[in-house]
Amino acid sequence: MAANFLRLLQRGGFQFHFSPKGGIQNSLQLRVSPKNCKGQKRNITGNPERYPGADFNYPKPNKFFWATPPRYHEKLFLRDVAKYYALTGIPALIIIMFINTFIGPAELSEIPEDYEPEEYEYHEHPITRFIVRNMMTPYQENYEKMCAKIALETEKMEWRQKQKMVNYLMQERGDGLYYYIPMTPTEVIDYSPKSDPDQ
């Protein structure tokens, strides 16, 4: 009996736990040394022949149920991602492979004298040419828009400078208003409601 107990102590010893009824009891759950099982826990109750003389009549610990969150929504999301990738990615890959296989990149050639190339003809790949031709505004149009905007803002700046100069000269010389405020002529004003307000 003592030899078995010493053997148990050499293998890692007893672990103690508090029972629900109170008091410390031996769990006989050994912490095996690293040279035997790499620090894992081993329960000796499954093999009583290996530990003769050990008392296995002890209250067994309660088995706990660990509540974990459901993974239904995660799996649903991953399913949707796979489905939409399949609906969009597979046709896109087929189209790109078809274009690269049967159409291929454009070849560089001489420009005729009377021909002015379009914007998209300067790109090599067919997909890039399609995007530039149908989905993007040309560079010349963007340049003209930018020039028009710059001209408009420049004109506004010049008018503001002239207005500041006119206001300054009006205060300097004591002149009247340089602009005309339209007024309603007295001939077209209807004074009949004022002449007889009770009716």
C-alpha positions as CSV (number, residue, x, y, z in Angstrom):
1,M,0.0,0.0,0.0
2,A,2.7,2.4,0.9
3,A,4.7,1.5,-2.2
4,N,1.7,2.3,-4.4
5,F,1.1,5.6,-2.6
6,L,4.8,6.5,-3.1
7,R,4.5,5.5,-6.8
8,L,1.5,7.8,-7.1
9,L,3.4,10.7,-5.5
10,Q,6.3,10.2,-7.8
11,R,4.1,10.3,-10.8
12,G,2.7,13.7,-9.8
13,G,0.7,13.2,-6.6
14,F,-2.9,13.8,-5.8
15,Q,-4.9,16.8,-6.6
16,F,-7.4,18.1,-4.1
17,H,-10.8,19.7,-4.8
18,F,-13.6,20.9,-2.6
19,S,-16.7,18.7,-2.7
20,P,-20.2,20.2,-2.7
21,K,-20.8,18.7,0.7
22,G,-17.8,20.4,2.2
23,G,-14.3,19.2,2.9
24,I,-11.3,18.4,0.8
25,Q,-11.3,15.1,-1.0
26,N,-8.8,13.3,-3.1
27,S,-9.8,13.3,-6.8
28,L,-7.1,10.8,-7.8
29,Q,-6.6,12.8,-10.9
30,L,-2.9,12.9,-11.4
31,R,-0.7,15.5,-13.0
32,V,1.7,13.2,-14.8
33,S,5.3,14.3,-15.1
34,P,6.4,15.8,-18.5
35,K,8.6,12.9,-19.2
36,N,5.6,10.6,-19.3
37,C,2.7,12.4,-20.9
38,K,4.0,15.9,-21.5
39,G,2.1,17.6,-18.7
40,Q,-1.3,16.2,-19.5
41,K,-3.9,15.1,-16.9
42,R,-4.6,11.5,-16.6
43,N,-7.4,9.9,-14.5
44,I,-6.4,6.6,-12.9
45,T,-9.9,5.4,-12.3
46,G,-10.1,3.8,-15.7
47,N,-7.3,1.4,-15.0
48,P,-7.4,0.0,-11.4
49,E,-5.1,-2.9,-12.1
50,R,-2.3,-0.5,-12.8
51,Y,-2.6,1.0,-9.3
52,P,-3.3,-1.9,-6.9
53,G,-4.4,-0.9,-3.4
54,A,-5.7,2.5,-4.5
55,D,-9.2,3.4,-3.1
56,F,-11.5,4.2,-6.0
57,N,-14.6,4.6,-3.9
58,Y,-14.8,8.3,-3.7
59,P,-17.5,10.8,-4.9
60,K,-17.0,11.4,-8.5
61,P,-16.9,15.1,-9.6
62,N,-19.9,16.6,-11.3
63,K,-19.9,16.8,-15.1
64,F,-20.5,20.4,-16.3
65,F,-22.4,21.5,-19.4
66,W,-20.5,24.4,-21.0
67,A,-23.0,26.7,-22.8
68,T,-21.5,27.9,-26.1
69,P,-23.1,30.5,-28.5
70,P,-24.6,29.0,-31.6
71,R,-22.7,29.1,-34.9
72,Y,-25.8,29.2,-37.1
73,H,-25.3,32.8,-38.2
74,E,-21.6,32.3,-38.9
75,K,-22.3,29.3,-41.1
76,L,-25.1,31.2,-42.8
77,F,-22.8,34.2,-43.5
78,L,-20.1,31.9,-44.9
79,R,-22.6,30.1,-47.1
80,D,-23.8,33.4,-48.4
81,V,-20.3,34.6,-49.1
82,A,-19.5,31.4,-50.9
83,K,-22.7,31.6,-52.9
84,Y,-22.2,35.2,-54.0
85,Y,-18.5,34.6,-54.8
86,A,-19.6,31.7,-57.0
87,L,-22.3,33.8,-58.7
88,T,-19.9,36.7,-59.5
89,G,-16.4,35.3,-59.4
90,I,-16.8,32.2,-61.6
91,P,-18.5,34.1,-64.5
92,A,-15.9,36.8,-64.2
93,L,-13.1,34.3,-64.3
94,I,-14.6,32.6,-67.3
95,I,-15.0,35.9,-69.2
96,I,-11.5,37.0,-68.4
97,M,-10.0,33.7,-69.5
98,F,-12.0,33.7,-72.7
99,I,-10.9,37.3,-73.5
100,N,-7.2,36.5,-72.7
101,T,-7.3,33.3,-74.7
102,F,-9.2,34.3,-77.9
103,I,-8.8,38.1,-78.2
104,G,-5.5,38.8,-76.5
105,P,-3.7,42.2,-76.2
106,A,-3.7,44.8,-78.9
107,E,-0.6,45.1,-81.2
108,L,1.3,48.3,-81.8
109,S,1.1,49.6,-85.3
110,E,1.7,52.7,-87.4
111,I,-1.0,55.5,-87.4
112,P,-2.2,56.5,-90.9
113,E,-1.8,60.2,-91.8
114,D,-5.5,61.0,-92.1
115,Y,-6.6,59.0,-89.1
116,E,-7.0,60.4,-85.6
117,P,-7.0,57.6,-83.0
118,E,-9.6,57.4,-80.3
119,E,-8.9,57.6,-76.6
120,Y,-9.4,53.9,-75.9
121,E,-7.1,52.8,-78.8
122,Y,-4.0,53.7,-76.8
123,H,-4.7,51.0,-74.2
124,E,-3.4,47.4,-74.7
125,H,-5.8,45.1,-72.9
126,P,-9.3,44.6,-74.3
127,I,-11.0,44.9,-70.9
128,T,-9.3,48.2,-70.3
129,R,-10.3,49.4,-73.8
130,F,-13.9,48.5,-73.1
131,I,-13.9,50.3,-69.7
132,V,-12.3,53.5,-71.2
133,R,-14.6,53.5,-74.2
134,N,-17.9,52.9,-72.4
135,M,-17.6,53.8,-68.8
136,M,-15.2,56.7,-68.5
137,T,-15.2,60.3,-69.8
138,P,-12.4,61.1,-72.2
139,Y,-9.3,63.0,-71.0
140,Q,-10.0,65.9,-73.4
141,E,-13.5,66.3,-72.1
142,N,-12.2,66.4,-68.5
143,Y,-9.6,68.9,-69.5
144,E,-12.2,71.2,-71.2
145,K,-14.4,71.0,-68.1
146,M,-11.5,71.9,-65.9
147,C,-10.6,74.9,-68.1
148,A,-14.2,76.1,-68.2
149,K,-14.4,75.9,-64.4
150,I,-11.1,77.8,-64.0
151,A,-12.3,80.5,-66.5
152,L,-15.6,80.9,-64.6
153,E,-13.8,81.2,-61.2
154,T,-11.3,83.7,-62.7
155,E,-14.2,85.8,-64.1
156,K,-15.9,85.8,-60.7
157,M,-12.7,86.9,-59.0
158,E,-12.3,89.8,-61.5
159,W,-15.9,90.9,-60.9
160,R,-15.4,90.8,-57.1
161,Q,-12.2,92.9,-57.4
162,K,-14.0,95.5,-59.6
163,Q,-16.9,95.7,-57.2
164,K,-14.5,96.3,-54.3
165,M,-12.8,99.0,-56.2
166,V,-16.1,100.7,-57.1
167,N,-17.3,100.7,-53.5
168,Y,-14.0,102.1,-52.4
169,L,-14.1,104.9,-55.0
170,M,-17.8,105.7,-54.0
171,Q,-16.7,106.2,-50.4
172,E,-13.7,108.1,-51.5
173,R,-15.5,110.6,-53.8
174,G,-18.9,110.6,-52.0
175,D,-20.7,109.4,-55.1
176,G,-24.2,107.8,-55.2
177,L,-25.0,104.2,-56.0
178,Y,-23.5,102.9,-59.2
179,Y,-26.3,100.4,-59.7
180,Y,-30.0,100.8,-60.4
181,I,-32.8,99.4,-58.3
182,P,-36.0,99.0,-60.3
183,M,-39.1,100.5,-58.7
184,T,-42.7,100.0,-59.5
185,P,-44.1,103.1,-61.2
186,T,-46.9,105.0,-59.4
187,E,-49.2,104.8,-62.5
188,V,-49.7,101.1,-62.2
189,I,-50.3,100.9,-58.4
190,D,-53.9,100.2,-57.4
191,Y,-55.0,102.5,-54.5
192,S,-58.6,101.3,-54.5
193,P,-58.3,99.1,-51.4
194,K,-56.9,102.0,-49.4
195,S,-59.6,104.5,-50.6
196,D,-62.4,102.3,-49.2
197,P,-61.0,99.8,-46.7
198,D,-64.4,98.8,-45.2
199,Q,-65.6,97.0,-48.3
